[in-house]
Amino acid sequence: MLRRNMHAPPVALQLGLEDLLGDLRHARNRGDLGRLALLAYCEVRRWARLAGEQQLAEQSAGLITQTPLTSRDEFLTHVDGLIAELEQARARFPGRLAPTAV
């Protein structure tokens, strides 16, 4: 039986997280709900699993698969919480990259 090794190098995870946060912020600022749903369910969940952040993976999946949200604002509030959790994950990630000037 072939086993798939899902461990990515820390630098790849760091860069992936930075890209993911940038994509989420951009979609959030534009109010692109479809893009936010895709990023939350597919990309955040994938990154969190690779990084060993199981609770974050479950939170991102639950945003889409659990009880339907009643409004756009409620969805955006949950997305904001997900972005905050990713920021916290970035802060506790080993060997954190230095922020770049924009």
C-alpha positions in Angstrom: 0.0 0.0 0.0 1.4 3.4 -1.0 1.4 6.0 1.7 1.2 9.7 0.8 3.6 11.9 2.8 1.7 15.1 3.5 4.5 16.9 5.4 5.7 20.0 3.6 8.8 21.9 4.4 8.3 24.8 6.9 9.3 27.4 4.4 6.7 26.2 1.9 4.0 26.2 4.6 5.0 29.8 5.6 4.9 31.0 2.1 1.6 29.2 1.4 0.1 30.8 4.5 1.2 34.3 3.4 -0.3 33.7 0.0 -3.5 32.4 1.5 -3.9 35.3 3.8 -3.3 37.7 0.9 -5.9 35.9 -1.2 -8.4 36.0 1.7 -7.9 39.7 2.4 -8.3 40.6 -1.2 -11.5 38.6 -1.7 -12.8 40.0 1.6 -12.1 43.6 0.6 -13.9 43.0 -2.7 -16.8 41.2 -1.1 -16.3 38.2 -3.3 -18.4 35.6 -1.4 -17.8 32.8 -3.9 -14.0 33.2 -3.8 -14.1 33.4 0.0 -16.1 30.2 0.2 -13.7 28.5 -2.1 -10.6 29.7 -0.2 -12.1 28.8 3.2 -13.3 25.3 2.3 -10.5 24.2 -0.1 -7.4 26.2 0.5 -7.5 27.0 4.2 -8.5 23.4 5.0 -5.7 22.0 2.8 -3.1 24.3 4.3 -4.2 23.6 7.9 -4.0 19.9 7.4 -0.5 20.1 6.0 0.5 22.3 8.9 -1.0 20.0 11.5 -3.6 22.6 12.5 -6.5 20.2 12.8 -8.8 22.6 14.7 -8.3 25.3 12.0 -9.1 22.7 9.3 -12.3 21.8 11.0 -13.3 25.4 11.5 -12.8 26.2 7.8 -14.8 23.1 6.7 -17.5 23.9 9.2 -17.9 27.4 7.8 -19.3 25.8 4.6 -20.7 22.4 5.7 -22.4 23.1 9.0 -25.7 25.0 9.6 -26.5 27.4 6.8 -25.6 31.0 7.6 -28.6 33.4 7.7 -27.0 36.4 6.0 -24.0 37.8 4.1 -22.9 39.7 7.1 -22.9 36.5 9.2 -20.8 34.7 6.6 -18.3 37.6 6.5 -18.1 37.7 10.3 -17.1 34.0 10.2 -14.6 34.7 7.5 -13.1 37.5 9.6 -12.7 35.0 12.4 -11.0 32.5 10.1 -8.6 35.2 9.0 -7.9 36.0 12.6 -7.2 32.3 13.4 -4.8 32.2 10.4 -3.0 35.3 11.8 -2.6 33.5 15.1 -1.3 30.4 13.3 1.2 32.6 11.6 2.4 34.0 14.9 3.0 30.6 16.4 4.5 29.0 13.3 8.2 28.1 13.9 10.8 30.1 12.0 8.3 32.8 11.0 9.3 34.8 8.0 10.1 38.5 8.5 7.2 40.7 7.1 8.0 42.4 3.9 7.5 46.1 3.2 4.7 46.9 0.8 
